[in-house]
């Protein structure tokens, strides 16, 4: 073969090779693009399980991906002003250290008071050791190295965050009794709220807010009580600390009750938005009273009511409290398990009946040993009346006042409703001829649990009496010979009941629970994630007396965590460590001793770019340790 022909053949071969490699690169690129597209589709489909869309506007893929992370998700903070924020936080720690040095020995009096106010006073100097530590540590914080940190949101998710902020046509809320994120049309949200506000029974519209007048009225009453030595100096400062110009009217918002909507209907709405016109999304009205004129006086009143409510024989503090009570009872084989619900109890109690309930409970208040003076009955009830009758709030730029019921969201509302509901239930039991067959009764807010040694027809009598005892309050109930749900547990007749006549307990999850746990990529300290996992496992151990149930819950929990970005290497050691705890230890309450000084804490806004902050703060701690006085203080 000639030299020329060999050259042509070699050239053709190179062309074929380049052509083949080009096709191969194109094929691989298409394959990568297809895989990327499939992963994106799978991610969005997975994200949709955490979101309920009751809006004509369908969110974009980026908005779905963002909202699926949960409303507690924190985007990575900006890099600017990190060191300045650290130094400002350290100045607060330095103030605490100087104050502790200055007031050492007099702390118990302050710590025992339920309404301690921050004075704002900042000492200039403690002692040489403390000041040297403060000076040296501030230098270290100024030199601290900032690490690179990858943004926990994609570029498209950042844009989605801005678009959701600017979208005035929708409302985004956490679901009531559920962890789902709900998107609602603002128009429908407002219509639902107005249907409750304009019912002519519970609320009335008013022309203007009377915040200043309400605050001045409370201020005058409180000052008179202080002059008569019925309110101490610290309580006075707390109650009147808010400046008049900062007082604002309360705000109402709704939590969507999507659990009240049938699952099949919810699935149909996803495919056909026209069905939204036929479906009303009920909402639970919550009134935020932050900085309102009745916020602090409500806390003051609630302080005196809480101990009395805890003494009620039906009182149930939480699940732990309930389990401790129910596991002490030996029940007969044919015992009926029953639960009942008091519909809309918060909003259906009149102000006058609440005041009268406190009036009747007054001897119990008088008998209790409070840390601060209890005002006289007449003045106390007058403060209560002012608070109940002046619950003003704003919704959709209109001012309303609640004329019946107590607001969900107010500090004293749970105690007041507990006190009144106890009276109502006591009255029912007096009229119920089979009350002696009730083995156990627990009430938590508007939910009740009963063990009944009778038959179902007799329990129907109980509900009929209950529904005729109050003009606005109605009862619903469920009964079973085998199992019922109360709070977040299922009470049932299992192996333990067969052998020991003690009812079995296991964790209950609502069918609507979608396990939208805090996403692992959220900008939280690692201790938050560890604490959350440990706390959930403790809840599983406490809420189930059967080992198989606990293991099943932990396995499910592990799977759901991995879908939220957690890895097995992080989860498994925490599970192993926490599972060593006995169930008895999880059912005990741990309380801080009264008068004990709180620990010295450095409080700052978390930033993932700052590493080994604790090491920096401890670097010069030897200056404190080597000083006799400072070492004794800290």
C-alpha positions in Angstrom: 0.0 0.0 0.0 1.3 3.4 -0.9 2.2 6.0 1.6 -0.7 8.2 0.3 -3.3 5.4 0.6 -2.1 4.6 4.2 -2.6 8.3 5.1 -6.1 8.4 3.6 -7.1 5.2 5.5 -5.7 6.5 8.8 -7.5 9.8 8.3 -10.8 7.9 7.6 -10.3 5.8 10.7 -9.8 9.0 12.8 -12.9 10.5 11.4 -14.9 7.3 12.3 -13.4 7.4 15.8 -14.3 11.0 16.3 -17.8 10.4 15.0 -18.3 7.4 17.3 -16.9 9.3 20.3 -19.2 12.2 19.5 -22.3 9.9 19.3 -21.1 8.3 22.6 -20.8 11.6 24.3 -24.2 12.7 23.0 -25.7 9.4 24.2 -24.2 9.7 27.7 -25.3 13.3 27.9 -28.9 12.4 27.0 -28.8 9.5 29.5 -27.5 11.9 32.2 -30.2 14.4 31.4 -32.8 11.7 31.4 -31.6 10.4 34.8 -31.5 14.0 36.1 -35.1 14.6 34.9 -36.3 11.3 36.4 -34.7 12.2 39.7 -36.3 15.6 39.6 -39.7 14.1 38.9 -39.3 11.6 41.7 -38.2 14.3 44.1 -41.2 16.5 43.3 -43.6 13.5 43.7 -42.0 12.7 47.0 -42.3 16.3 48.1 -46.0 16.5 47.3 -46.9 14.1 50.1 -46.0 16.9 52.6 -48.2 19.6 51.0 -52.0 20.0 50.7 -53.0 22.4 47.9 -56.5 23.9 48.3 -55.8 26.7 45.8 -56.6 27.3 42.2 -53.0 28.4 41.7 -50.8 25.3 41.4 -47.4 25.8 43.0 -44.3 25.4 40.8 -41.9 22.5 41.2 -39.4 24.8 43.1 -42.2 26.0 45.4 -43.3 22.5 46.2 -39.7 21.5 46.8 -39.2 24.4 49.2 -42.5 24.0 51.1 -41.9 20.3 51.5 -39.0 21.1 53.8 -41.5 22.4 56.3 -42.4 25.7 57.9 -39.7 25.2 60.6 -37.0 24.9 58.0 -34.3 27.7 58.3 -32.5 28.8 55.2 -28.7 29.3 55.5 -28.1 32.8 56.9 -26.1 35.5 55.1 -22.4 35.7 55.6 -22.4 39.4 56.5 -22.1 40.7 60.1 -21.3 37.2 61.6 -18.5 38.4 63.8 -20.4 41.5 64.9 -23.4 39.4 65.9 -21.1 37.1 67.8 -19.5 40.0 69.7 -22.9 41.5 70.5 -24.1 38.1 71.9 -20.9 37.8 73.9 -21.6 41.3 75.4 -24.8 39.9 76.8 -22.9 36.9 78.3 -20.4 39.3 79.8 -23.3 41.3 81.4 -24.7 38.1 82.9 -21.3 37.3 84.4 -20.9 40.8 85.9 -24.5 40.7 87.3 -23.9 37.3 88.9 -20.7 38.7 90.5 -22.6 41.8 91.7 -25.7 40.1 93.1 -24.3 36.8 94.2 -26.2 35.6 97.3 -29.4 37.5 96.5 -30.4 35.5 93.4 -32.9 33.1 95.0 -35.3 35.9 95.9 -35.4 37.0 92.2 -35.4 33.5 90.7 -38.4 32.4 92.9 -40.6 35.2 91.5 -42.9 34.1 88.6 -42.8 37.5 86.9 -39.1 38.6 87.0 -38.3 41.4 84.6 -35.0 42.2 83.0 -33.8 45.5 84.5 -31.5 46.5 81.7 -28.8 47.5 84.2 -25.2 46.7 83.0 -22.4 46.8 85.6 -19.1 48.2 84.2 -16.8 45.9 86.2 -16.8 42.6 88.0 -13.3 41.5 89.2 -9.9 41.3 87.5 -10.2 37.6 86.6 -13.7 38.0 85.0 -12.7 41.1 83.1 -9.5 39.5 81.8 -11.5 36.5 80.6 -14.0 38.8 78.9 -11.3 40.9 77.2 -9.3 37.8 76.0 -12.4 36.0 74.7 -13.6 39.0 72.7 -10.3 39.1 70.9 -10.6 35.4 70.1 -14.1 35.9 68.7 -12.9 38.7 66.6 -10.3 36.4 65.1 -12.5 33.3 64.7 -12.2 31.6 61.3 -15.3 31.4 59.2 -15.7 28.2 57.2 -17.2 27.8 53.8 -20.8 26.5 53.8 -22.9 25.3 50.9 -26.3 26.9 50.7 -29.1 24.6 51.8 -31.4 25.9 49.1 -30.9 25.7 45.4 -31.0 28.8 43.2 -34.5 27.9 42.1 -35.7 27.4 45.7 -34.3 30.8 46.6 -36.3 32.3 43.8 -39.4 30.3 44.9 -39.0 31.7 48.4 -39.2 35.2 47.0 -42.1 34.4 44.8 -44.1 32.9 47.7 -43.4 36.0 49.8 -44.7 38.2 47.0 -47.8 36.1 46.2 -50.8 37.9 47.8 -53.3 35.5 46.4 -52.5 32.6 48.7 -52.1 31.8 52.4 -49.7 29.2 53.7 -50.4 27.6 57.1 -49.6 24.6 59.1 -52.5 22.2 59.3 -54.4 21.8 62.6 -53.6 18.5 64.3 -51.2 17.7 61.5 -47.7 18.5 60.3 -48.8 19.2 56.7 -48.1 22.5 55.0 -51.4 23.8 53.5 -51.8 26.3 50.6 -55.1 28.1 50.5 -56.6 30.7 48.2 -56.6 33.9 50.3 -60.2 34.6 49.2 -61.5 31.3 50.6 -59.4 31.7 53.7 -61.0 35.1 54.4 -64.5 33.8 53.6 -64.0 31.0 56.1 -62.8 33.4 58.8 -65.7 35.8 58.1 -68.3 33.0 58.3 -67.1 32.5 61.9 -66.7 36.2 62.8 -70.1 37.2 61.5 -72.1 34.4 63.1 -73.8 37.0 65.4 -73.1 34.9 68.5 -69.4 34.9 69.4 -67.9 38.1 67.9 -68.9 41.6 67.1 -67.3 44.1 64.7 -66.2 47.4 66.2 -65.3 50.7 64.5 -61.9 51.3 66.2 -59.5 49.6 68.6 -59.6 50.7 72.3 -56.1 49.4 73.2 -55.0 52.5 74.9 -58.1 52.8 77.0 -58.0 49.1 78.0 -54.3 49.5 79.0 -55.0 52.6 81.0 -57.9 50.9 82.8 -55.7 47.9 83.7 -52.9 50.2 84.8 -55.1 52.1 87.2 -56.5 48.9 88.8 -53.0 47.4 89.1 -51.6 50.6 90.7 -54.4 50.7 93.3 -53.8 47.1 94.2 -50.0 47.9 94.5 -50.7 50.8 96.8 -52.8 48.5 99.0 -50.0 45.9 99.1 -51.9 43.3 97.1 -49.4 43.4 94.2 -45.7 43.4 94.9 -43.1 45.7 93.2 -41.7 43.0 90.8 -45.2 42.1 89.6 -46.1 45.8 89.2 -43.1 46.4 86.9 -43.9 43.3 84.9 -47.6 44.2 84.4 -46.9 47.8 83.4 -43.6 47.3 81.6 -45.0 47.5 78.0 -45.0 51.1 76.8 -48.3 52.5 75.6 -47.0 53.3 72.1 -46.0 49.6 71.7 -49.4 48.3 72.7 -51.2 46.7 69.7 -54.5 44.9 69.0 -54.5 41.1 68.8 -54.4 39.2 65.5 -56.6 36.3 64.4 -55.5 33.5 62.1 -56.9 30.1 61.2 -55.3 26.7 61.2 -56.9 24.6 58.4 -58.7 21.5 59.7 -57.9 19.3 56.7 -58.4 16.2 58.9 -62.1 17.1 58.7 -62.1 16.6 55.0 -62.5 13.1 53.6 -59.3 11.7 52.1 -61.1 10.7 48.9 -62.3 14.3 48.4 -58.8 15.6 49.0 -57.5 13.3 46.4 -60.2 14.4 43.9 -59.4 18.1 44.5 -55.8 17.4 43.5 -57.0 16.3 40.1 -59.9 18.7 39.7 -59.6 22.2 41.1 -63.2 23.1 40.3 -64.2 21.0 43.3 -62.8 23.7 45.6 -65.9 25.7 45.0 -68.0 23.1 46.7 -65.7 22.4 49.6 -65.3 24.6 52.7 -62.0 24.2 54.5 -62.8 24.6 58.2 -60.4 26.5 60.3 -59.5 26.7 64.0 -59.5 30.3 65.1 -56.3 31.3 67.0 -55.9 34.8 68.4 -52.4 36.0 69.0 -52.3 38.5 71.9 -48.6 39.4 71.8 -48.1 43.0 73.0 -51.9 43.4 73.4 -53.1 45.2 76.5 -54.6 42.0 78.1 -51.6 39.7 77.4 -49.7 40.2 80.7 -52.6 40.6 83.0 -53.9 37.3 81.5 -50.6 35.7 82.5 -50.9 37.1 86.0 -54.4 35.7 86.4 -53.4 32.3 85.0 -50.6 32.1 87.6 -53.2 31.8 90.4 -55.5 29.5 88.5 -53.1 26.8 87.3 -52.4 25.2 90.7 -56.1 24.9 91.4 -56.8 23.3 88.0 -54.1 20.8 88.7 -56.0 19.7 91.8 -59.2 18.7 89.9 -59.6 14.9 90.0 -60.3 14.7 86.3 -57.2 16.9 85.4 -54.8 15.4 82.8 -51.6 17.3 82.2 -50.3 15.4 79.2 -49.8 11.8 77.8 -47.2 10.9 80.5 -49.7 12.0 83.2 -52.5 9.9 81.6 -50.3 6.8 81.2 -49.2 6.9 84.9 -52.9 7.1 86.0 -54.3 4.4 83.6 -51.5 1.9 84.4 -52.5 1.8 88.0 -56.0 0.6 87.3 -57.1 -3.1 87.2 -60.2 -3.2 85.0 -62.8 -6.0 84.6 -62.9 -8.1 81.5 -66.1 -6.5 80.1 -65.0 -2.9 80.8 -66.1 -0.4 78.1 -63.5 2.0 76.7 -65.1 5.3 75.8 -63.9 8.8 74.7 -65.9 12.0 74.3 -65.3 15.4 72.7 -66.7 18.7 73.8 -67.3 20.6 70.5 -66.0 24.2 70.3 -65.7 24.5 74.1 -63.3 27.5 74.0 -65.7 29.7 72.0 -69.0 28.6 73.6 -68.5 29.5 77.3 -70.0 32.8 78.3 -67.9 35.3 80.2 -70.3 35.4 83.1 -70.3 31.6 83.7 -66.5 31.7 83.6 -66.3 34.4 86.2 -68.8 32.6 88.4 -66.7 29.4 88.1 -63.7 31.3 89.4 -65.9 32.8 92.2 -66.9 29.3 93.3 -63.3 28.1 93.2 -62.1 31.0 95.3 -61.8 29.0 98.6 -59.3 26.8 96.9 -57.3 29.8 95.7 -57.3 31.2 99.2 -55.9 27.9 100.6 -53.0 27.6 98.2 -49.6 29.0 99.2 -48.5 31.3 96.3 -45.1 32.9 96.0 -46.7 36.3 95.5 -49.8 38.0 97.1 -53.2 36.9 95.9 -55.3 40.0 95.2 -58.7 40.2 97.0 -61.6 38.3 95.3 -63.6 41.3 94.2 -60.6 43.0 92.6 -59.3 39.7 91.1 -62.7 39.0 89.4 -62.8 42.6 88.2 -59.4 42.1 86.5 -60.7 38.8 85.0 -63.8 40.5 83.7 -61.8 43.3 82.1 -59.6 40.8 80.4 -62.5 38.6 79.1 -64.6 41.5 77.9 -61.9 43.4 76.1 -60.4 40.7 73.8 -60.1 42.9 70.7 -58.3 41.7 67.6 -57.8 42.5 63.9 -58.5 40.4 60.9 -58.4 41.5 57.3 -58.0 45.2 58.4 -61.2 45.0 60.5 -61.4 45.2 64.3 -63.5 42.7 66.2 -64.3 41.9 69.8 -65.1 38.5 71.3 -68.4 38.6 73.2 -68.7 34.9 74.0 -66.0 32.4 74.8 -62.3 32.7 75.5 -59.6 33.1 72.7 -57.5 30.1 71.8 -54.0 31.5 72.1 -54.6 33.5 75.3 -52.4 32.4 78.4 -55.3 32.0 80.8 -57.8 30.3 78.4 -56.8 26.6 79.1 -57.1 27.1 82.9 -60.5 28.9 82.6 -62.0 26.3 80.3 -60.6 23.4 82.5 -62.2 24.9 85.5 -65.6 25.4 83.9 -65.6 22.1 82.1 -64.9 20.3 85.4 -68.1 22.0 86.8 -70.1 20.9 83.7 -68.9 17.3 83.9 -69.5 17.2 87.7 -73.1 18.4 87.1 -73.5 15.7 84.4 -72.3 13.0 86.8 -74.8 14.1 89.5 -77.6 13.6 87.1 -76.2 10.4 85.6 -77.7 7.5 87.5 -75.0 5.1 86.4 -72.1 7.3 87.5 -71.0 4.7 90.1 -70.1 2.4 87.2 -67.4 4.8 86.0 -64.1 3.3 87.0 -61.9 6.1 85.7 -62.4 9.5 84.0 -59.7 11.7 82.5 -60.2 15.0 80.8 -57.7 16.9 78.7 -59.1 20.3 77.6 -62.1 19.3 75.5 -61.3 15.6 75.2 -62.3 12.9 77.7 -61.5 9.3 78.4 -63.7 6.9 80.5 -63.6 3.3 81.7 -67.2 2.2 82.2 -68.4 -1.0 83.9 -71.8 -0.9 82.3 -73.3 -1.2 78.8 -73.5 1.0 75.8 -77.1 2.1 76.3 -76.2 3.5 79.7 -73.4 5.5 78.2 -75.9 7.0 75.7 -77.8 8.3 78.7 -74.5 10.1 79.8 -74.2 11.8 76.4 -77.9 12.8 76.3 -77.6 14.4 79.7 -74.4 16.1 78.6 -76.0 17.6 75.5 -78.8 19.1 77.6 -76.6 20.6 80.3 -75.5 23.7 78.4 -77.2 25.8 75.7 -74.1 26.0 73.4 -71.9 23.0 74.3 -72.4 19.6 72.7 -70.8 16.3 73.3 -69.9 13.5 70.8 -68.6 10.1 71.9 -67.1 6.8 70.8 -67.1 3.4 72.6 -65.4 0.1 72.2 -64.9 -3.2 74.0 -61.4 -3.5 72.6 -59.6 -0.2 71.9 -59.9 3.6 71.7 -57.7 6.5 70.9 -57.0 9.3 73.5 -54.4 12.0 73.1 -51.6 10.4 71.1 -52.0 6.8 72.4 -54.3 3.8 71.8 -55.6 2.2 74.9 -56.5 -1.5 74.2 -57.0 -4.9 75.7 -53.8 -6.8 74.9 -51.5 -9.4 76.4 -51.0 -7.4 79.6 -54.7 -7.0 80.1 -55.3 -10.7 79.7 -52.7 -11.6 82.3 -52.8 -8.6 84.7 -56.1 -6.8 84.0 -54.1 -3.6 83.2 -54.9 -2.0 79.9 -52.2 -2.0 77.2 -50.9 1.2 75.7 -49.3 2.0 72.3 -48.5 5.1 70.3 -51.3 6.3 68.0 -50.7 8.2 64.8 -53.5 9.9 62.8 -54.1 8.6 59.3 -53.4 12.1 58.0 -49.9 12.2 59.6 -47.3 12.6 56.8 -44.2 12.6 59.0 -42.9 16.0 57.9 -40.1 16.0 60.4 -37.5 18.9 60.6 -35.4 18.5 57.4 -31.8 17.6 58.0 -30.5 20.4 55.8 -32.1 23.1 57.9 -29.7 25.6 59.4 -30.0 24.3 63.0 -27.2 23.2 65.3 -26.5 19.5 65.2 -27.7 19.3 68.9 -31.2 20.2 67.8 -31.4 17.2 65.4 -29.9 14.9 68.0 -32.3 16.1 70.7 -35.3 15.8 68.4 -34.4 12.1 67.5 -33.8 11.2 71.1 -37.0 12.9 72.3 -39.1 11.0 69.7 -37.5 7.6 70.7 -38.2 8.4 74.4 -41.8 9.1 73.4 -42.1 5.7 71.7 -40.7 4.0 74.8 -43.0 5.9 77.1 -46.2 5.5 75.0 -45.9 1.7 74.4 -45.7 -1.1 77.0 -45.1 -3.7 74.3 -41.5 -4.1 73.0 -42.7 -5.2 69.5 -44.7 -2.0 69.2 -41.7 0.1 70.2 -39.4 -1.6 67.7 -42.0 -1.2 64.9 -42.3 2.5 65.7 -38.6 3.0 65.7 -38.2 1.2 62.4 -40.9 3.4 60.8 -39.3 6.5 62.4 -35.9 5.5 60.9 -37.3 5.1 57.4 -39.2 8.5 57.6 -36.0 10.2 58.9 -34.0 9.0 56.0 -36.5 10.5 53.6 -35.9 13.8 55.4 -32.2 13.8 54.7 -30.9 12.0 57.8 -28.3 9.2 57.5 -28.1 5.9 59.3 -24.7 6.7 60.9 -26.4 9.6 62.7 -29.6 7.9 63.6 -28.5 4.4 64.7 -26.1 5.5 67.6 -28.9 7.7 69.1 -31.4 4.8 68.8 -28.9 2.4 70.5 -28.1 4.8 73.3 -31.7 5.9 74.0 -33.1 2.3 73.9 -31.0 1.6 77.0 -33.4 3.7 79.1 -36.0 2.0 81.1 -39.7 2.7 80.5 -40.1 3.7 84.1 -37.5 6.5 83.7 -39.4 7.9 80.7 -42.6 8.1 82.8 -41.0 10.3 85.5 -41.2 14.1 85.5 -37.9 16.0 86.0 -38.3 19.5 87.5 -35.8 22.2 88.2 -35.5 23.0 91.9 -37.0 26.3 92.9 -34.5 29.1 93.5 -31.8 27.3 91.6 -29.8 29.7 89.5 -30.1 29.0 85.7 -26.8 27.9 84.0 -24.5 30.4 82.3 -25.4 30.2 78.6 -23.9 31.9 75.6 -27.0 32.6 73.4 -26.4 33.6 69.8 -28.0 33.1 66.4 -26.7 29.8 64.9 -24.5 30.1 61.8 -23.1 27.0 60.1 -20.0 29.0 59.1 -18.9 29.3 62.7 -17.2 26.1 64.0 -15.9 25.2 67.4 -17.5 28.1 69.2 -17.5 26.3 72.5 -13.7 25.7 72.2 -13.2 29.4 71.6 -15.3 30.3 74.6 -13.4 27.9 76.8 -9.9 28.8 75.6 -9.3 31.3 78.4 -11.6 29.8 81.0 -8.5 29.0 83.1 -8.6 32.7 84.1 -11.9 32.0 85.8 -10.9 28.6 87.2 -7.7 30.0 88.8 -9.6 32.8 90.7 -11.2 31.7 94.0 -14.2 34.0 93.8 -14.9 33.6 90.0 -14.5 29.8 90.3 -17.1 29.6 93.1 -19.5 31.7 91.0 -19.2 29.7 87.8 
